[in-house]
Amino acid sequence: MSDAAQYDDLGLNDKVAIVCGGGARGDGIGNGRAAALLLGRSGAKIVVVDRELELAQKTADMIAADGGIAIGHAADVTNEANCKTIAERAMDEYGRVDLLDNNVGISSRGSVVEEDPATWRRIMEVNVDAMFLTSKYVIPAMIKSGGGGAIVNVSSISALRPRRLTAYTTSKAAVIGLTRAMAIDHGPEGIRVNCVAPGPVYTPMVIKDGMPENLRQQRAAASILGMEGTGWDIGNAVRFLLSNQARYITGHTLVVDGGLTMRAPERESAEHGS
């Protein structure tokens, strides 16, 4: 293979990828499901992880229908024993682990004065502890596999531009810090660690309670590009950072928001769900 061809190649064929938060309701395309489908189309073997096996298996079935290889796995990623089992399942099924997409998160609204302490702790548990725990057990599996690896942690533009979602903002800022620390710690082992910070994207999680068309139009108008993002936009960013095309990138936060964070806020509602 020529040098040019080498750099064009995603290098994902026969890699084993764990995608946490890879389920979605029905046929909807969330960030995790999009990443799993795109990685599968690029030749990776996928372990789709979700708290509900039915949702994980639906994504695995969609990958198989595309001609890919995948299994669904149910796990609570805030549970240490469950996270250990994720790494073990990947090793048992495929014999190695190369890639990890940490795509989990919940939100709440309110200042430190308004926030309930139990909700604060739960947000930190889901949004930060889960990434710590999955990485804690997946990284040794990557090292054992002998080929280095790549990890993407999913943050949010709320980490960069707070908007009265204080617990969520704090947790997603912690994800960026965790990403940079992991990049330093595990770069010598050949493991790259990067972060994606999505803006407002139209996903099943955002629309579960319904979203009026005028709000979708407001979200699109808030973007410099005048468009609304989707789970596919985030999935493509994740696939890029996990691929060989990002071989010289680590500790980076890739903002995927249509340019929204470069302009002054227009309406808080226009950013709902980012």
N, C-alpha and C positions, 0 to 999 in steps of 0.2 A: 504494500500500500504506500502510495506517495505521501509526502508530508502534507500536501494540501488535502488529499482524501482523508488522511488521518484526522485532521482538524475539522473536517466536515461531518465526520461520523459521530452520532450521538453516543456510541459505545454502550448502549443499554441492552443489547441482545444477550440473553441468557443471564443477565444480572438478576438478583433476587431483591425485591423491594417490599418493604413493609409500609403500608399506608394506614395510619391511624386516623380515625374519623372518616373512613372511606365509604360509609353508607349514606343513603339519602332516601327520602320517602318516594315511593312509586318509581317513575322513570325520571324524576328530577335530577338535575346535574348540579351538585354542590361542588365546593372546592376540592374536597377529598376524592369524591367519585371521579371528577374530571381528571385529576392527577393520576388516579389508578388506571383509568381507561387509556389515557395517553401513554403512560409507561408500558402498559400491556401491548398497545399497538406498536411500540418501539422494540418489542421483543423481550421485555423484562417479565419475570415470573413474579406474581403479586400475592402477597398476603394482605387481604383486605380486613382491617380491624374496625369493629364498631361495637358499641355496648349491646346492640341488638343483633343477634345472628342473622335474622331475616334480612335486615338492611345490608349487612356485609355480604351475605350470600347473593343478594340481588345484584350488587356491583360485580361480584365474581362471575356470575352468570352472564352479565353484559360483556365482560372481558372475553369469556369463552365464546360468546356469539360472534365476537370480532375476530376469532381465531387465536386468541391469546390463552395464557395459562394462569389460573388464579384459584385461590381458595378463600373462603370466608372464615373469619375467626371472631368469636365473641369475647370481649374483654372490657373490663372497667379500667381505664388507664390511670385512674387515681389509686388503684390497688397495686401494691408492690408485687404481690404474688402473681397477679394477672399479667403484669408487665414482664416478669420473668418467663411466664408461660408463652408469651408472644414470641420472644426470641427463640425459645426452645422449639416451638411449633415450626418456625421458619427453617431452623436447622434440621429438624427431623424430616420435614417435607421435601426440602430442596438441597440440603447439605451445605448451605452457606447463606450469608446475609451481606448485601452490598450497599443498600440504599434504605433510607428512612425518611418518611414524610410525617412530621408531627403536626397534624392538622386538627386540633381540638380547641374549643373555646365556648364560653358562655358570657353573658353580659348582664348588667343591671344599670339603673340610672340613679344618680344622686351624688351629693358631695360627701365629704367625710362626716359631716354633721348629720346628714340625712341617712347615710348607709347603715343598714343593720349589720352588726359585727359578724353574725353567723353567715350572712350572704357574702360579706367581704372575704371571710376565710374560705368559703366554698369556691368563689371565683379564683382565688389564688391556687387552690387545690387543683381545679380543673385546668386552668390556663397555664400554670407554671409547674406545679408539682408533677403533673402527668408527663410533661416533656422531660423533666429530670429523670423520672422513673423509667420511661421507655428507653431513653438514651443510656441509662445506667446499665441496662441489660443487653441492649442491642450492640453497643460499641464493642464489648468484649467478643461478641459473636462475629462482628466485622473483622476484628483483629485475628481471631482464630481462622477466619476464612482466607486470610493471607493476601488480600488484594486491595487493602485500604477501604475506602468507602466515602459516601457523601450523605449528608443530612440536611434537610430543610425544616426549619421551625417556622410556623405561620404566626405572624404578629398581626398588626393592624395599623392603619394610619392614625388611629386614635392614640397610639403611643407617641406620635410626632406632633399631633395637634389636638390637645384635650378639648372635650366638648360636653362637660357635665356628666361624663360616665367615669367617675373617678376611680372606682375599683377596677373596672375593665382597662382603663388607660394605664393604670399602674401595673397591672398584670402583663399587659402587652408590651410595655416598656421593659419589664423584667425579662421577657422573651428575647428582646434584642440584646440585652446584657448577657443573658445566658448563652446566646448564639456566639457572641464574640469571645466569651470565656472558653467555651467548648472548642472553638476554632484554634485558640492558642494551645489549649491542653492537648488536643488530639491531632493537630497538623503533623507533628513528627511521626505519627503512626500512619500517615497517608490518608487521614480522614478529613475531608472538607466539611465545614459547617456554615450554612448560610441561612438567611431569613427572607421571607416574603411578607410585605406589609400591604394587604389588600385595601383598596378603597371601597366605596359602595358597589356591591355586585349583587345581581339578581339570582338568588339561590333558594332552594326549598326552605332553608332555615329562616331566611328573611321574610318569605311570603307565607309562612305557615298560618298566620292569622289573617291573610289577605292584604293586598296592597292596591290602593286606588290608582288608576291610570295617571291621574294628575300628579301623584307623588312620584311615580316612575319618571314622568317628564321633568319634574323638578330635579331629581337625582341626575338625569342625563344633562340638564342645563348647567349643573354645578361643575361638570367636567369641562376642561378647556377644549376637549375634543368634541363636546356636545353629544356624548354617547354614554350609555349605561354599560357597566362591565358585567360579565357573567362568570360562572365557575370555570368555564374553559380558559378565560384569560389568566386566572390564577393557576389552573392546572398546567398551562403552557409555561408559566414562569417557574413553577416547581420542577417540571421536567427538564427545562434548560439548566437550572442550577444543579440538578442531580446528574446531568450528562457530562460527557467528556468535553463538550464545547465550553463548559465552565471550569475546566481543569485548573486554571490559574486564578480562580476566584474563591476566597474564603473569608469568613467574618463579615460578609457584606449583607446589607439590608436592601432588597430590591423593592421599591415602591411601585405598586401597580394600581394606579388610581385615576388614569386619564388626565393627570395634571392637577387634580383637585387641590392638593396641598400647596400648590404654588399660588393660589389666589385667595383673597380674603373670604371668609365664610359668608355665604349668602343667606342660607336658611339651615338651621340645625336639622330640620326635617329632611332636607335634601341629602343629608349624610346618613340617614337612619340605616342601620344594618351593617355599617362598615366595621 
